[in-house]
Amino acid sequence: MSTLLLRLAGPLQSWGVDAKFDRRGTERAPTKSGVIGLVAAALGRQRNESVEDIHALRFGVRVDREGMLLRDYHTAKSEKAAYVTNRYYLSDAVFLAGLEGKETLLMEIECALRNPAFPLFLGRRSCPPEGILTLGIRMGKTLLEALQEEPWLVSDWLRRRDAPEVRLRIVTDADERDRNAFLQRDVPLSFDQIHRQYGFRRVYEPYLYVSNPDSLSAVAERPTEHDPFLELEEE
């Protein structure tokens, strides 16, 4: 097994698990259904086509930057009534997502993400990705190994503002050994607009601690080799 890594970043992202007309929320990390939808669009799959081969891949996300939660307030009016809707987004978030499976399928997905058949979005059509999307396949690496070993995907100026040690949250498919797992309903069984279906998966949230030598706090704590009294002692 190998793992394909994706960088999910953009001005806005929205990863909803459940949504109604008047309130459309977002999870604080990309959902499996959202990323499978992105991959299916890149492969040119129609909504009524099967995505069983994609959702069979093991999925996980590392939260490199949480981002800010934004609320978009809307009003809509018809001939009979007026509606108020609230739509939620993540602003300036950065995620490292991984798909673990057979190399042949991962290579097909990677090629499609570089040359997508349909436009790609981070959860909603108003949320296109920015920058590099696919980071390549980590051959022979499990999902958790790839998420733990990949460098922190944050710019230099953000590193300087952060702490000397940073705790990154990981959200990944759980296995039988994970006792603290919980259920999340974001496994797409069908994207068909007439009859959409979603199943449950067990999710586990471990943490990864990353050393940040670029932190201004860490620089301030480093002892300096300069001794201002050395010249006086020599005299």
C-alpha positions, 0 to 999 in steps of 0.5 A: 500500500502507498499514500497519495498526499493532497494539499487543500488550501484556499481563501475559503473552504466548506466541508458540510456533513449535513445541510438544510436550506436555512443553515449550511454548516462546515466541519473544521476539517475536510470530510471524506465525502468532500474529498471523494467528490473532488477526486470523482470530478477530476476523474470525470465521473458523473453523479450517477456513477459508482464511487465505491473504488474511491471510498474504499481508500483509507482517508485521513487529514492533518490540520496544518492551519485551522483557519477562521470560521466565517458566517455568510448571511443571506436573505432570499424571497419568493412570491409567497415567503422570505427566507434567511439562510446562514452558510459557514466557511473556513477562511485561510485554512490549510490541510494535508489530506491522504488517500491510502490504497493500491498504487495503480489507482492512486497514480490514476487519481494523481494524474486526474488531479493534475488534469481534471475533467471537471472544475475542482472545489473545496466542498462548494463551488464557490471554494476553488483550491489555490496553489499546488493540489497534489504533493505526490505518492509516498510509495510504501508509506501507510496513511498515518506514516505519510501524514506524520512525516510530511513537512508542515505546510505553513508559510515562513511568516506564519511559522515565525508567529507560532509557538516553538512546538506546534500541536497538529490535529489528525482526523483519520479513518479508525481501525479496530484498535482505536477505542476513542473513535466516533462515527461520522456520516460522510461516506458517499454511497451515491452522489445522484441528485435524485437520491443521494446516500451517505454511510457512516465511518469510524473516525479517530483523532490523534495529535502530532507535535511538530518542532518549530525552530523558526518561531520568534519565541524560540529565537528569543529563548536561544542563548547568544554567544556575544558577551558584552563584558568580554572586551573589559575582561581582556584589558 
